[in-house]
Amino acid sequence: MIWPNAYATAFTPFGKIAGYAGALYGFMQVGGGAVIGGIISHLPAANQIPLALVMLIASLLAWLVYEVVVLR
């Protein structure tokens, strides 16, 4: 129940273009998932370490983007 309210509140500053901002956000989520899924599909399936590394690296990159783009 929190996600829809947070999602709607996040795009209130955009006013008239909130629909475009929401569509871009959705595209970025789906596109990012597709890219990460493509990367994971090429990893060896001997154990779970490569998957854990991809998840860790993706989280660190998201944090880095947040630090560079949003906080500065």
C-alpha contacts under 8 A as a table, 3 or more apart, distances in Angstrom:
res1	aa1	res2	aa2	distance
1	M	4	P	6.40
1	M	5	N	7.23
2	I	5	N	5.48
2	I	6	A	6.11
3	W	6	A	5.17
3	W	7	Y	5.92
4	P	7	Y	5.00
4	P	8	A	6.05
5	N	8	A	5.16
5	N	9	T	6.03
6	A	9	T	5.11
6	A	10	A	6.02
7	Y	10	A	5.24
7	Y	11	F	6.87
8	A	11	F	5.66
8	A	12	T	6.66
9	T	12	T	5.33
10	A	13	P	7.34
11	F	14	F	5.62
11	F	15	G	7.49
11	F	18	A	5.50
11	F	21	A	6.94
11	F	22	G	7.11
12	T	15	G	5.71
12	T	18	A	6.74
13	P	18	A	7.94
14	F	17	I	5.55
14	F	18	A	5.13
14	F	21	A	7.52
15	G	18	A	5.53
16	K	19	G	7.61
17	I	20	Y	5.24
17	I	21	A	6.22
18	A	21	A	4.97
18	A	22	G	6.02
19	G	22	G	5.09
19	G	23	A	6.13
20	Y	23	A	5.03
20	Y	24	L	6.10
21	A	24	L	5.12
21	A	25	Y	6.10
22	G	25	Y	5.03
22	G	26	G	6.15
23	A	26	G	5.09
23	A	27	F	6.09
24	L	27	F	5.01
24	L	28	M	6.12
25	Y	28	M	5.13
25	Y	29	Q	6.31
26	G	29	Q	5.12
26	G	30	V	6.22
27	F	30	V	5.21
27	F	31	G	5.77
28	M	31	G	5.06
28	M	32	G	5.76
29	Q	32	G	5.21
29	Q	33	G	6.12
30	V	33	G	5.09
30	V	34	A	6.16
31	G	34	A	5.02
31	G	35	V	6.20
32	G	35	V	5.13
32	G	36	I	6.11
33	G	36	I	5.18
33	G	37	G	5.85
34	A	37	G	4.98
34	A	38	G	6.03
35	V	38	G	5.08
35	V	39	I	6.27
36	I	39	I	5.05
36	I	40	I	6.13
36	I	54	V	7.84
37	G	40	I	5.06
37	G	41	S	6.08
38	G	41	S	5.18
38	G	42	H	6.81
39	I	42	H	5.64
39	I	43	L	6.99
40	I	43	L	5.34
40	I	50	P	7.92
40	I	51	L	6.57
40	I	54	V	7.29
43	L	50	P	6.64
43	L	51	L	7.81
44	P	47	N	7.74
44	P	50	P	7.43
45	A	48	Q	7.15
47	N	50	P	7.33
48	Q	51	L	5.40
48	Q	52	A	6.24
49	I	52	A	5.03
49	I	53	L	6.13
50	P	53	L	5.06
50	P	54	V	6.24
51	L	54	V	5.18
51	L	55	M	6.25
52	A	55	M	5.14
52	A	56	L	6.09
53	L	56	L	4.99
53	L	57	I	5.99
54	V	57	I	5.12
54	V	58	A	5.98
55	M	58	A	5.17
55	M	59	S	6.17
56	L	59	S	5.18
56	L	60	L	6.21
57	I	60	L	5.05
57	I	61	L	6.09
58	A	61	L	5.11
58	A	62	A	6.17
59	S	62	A	5.11
59	S	63	W	6.24
60	L	63	W	5.07
60	L	64	L	6.10
61	L	64	L	4.95
61	L	65	V	6.12
62	A	65	V	5.17
62	A	66	Y	6.18
63	W	66	Y	5.03
63	W	67	E	6.17
64	L	67	E	5.07
64	L	68	V	6.14
65	V	68	V	5.19
65	V	69	V	5.70
65	V	70	V	7.63
66	Y	69	V	5.43
66	Y	70	V	5.20
66	Y	71	L	6.79
67	E	70	V	5.91
67	E	71	L	5.23
67	E	72	R	7.02
68	V	71	L	6.14
68	V	72	R	5.76
69	V	72	R	5.89
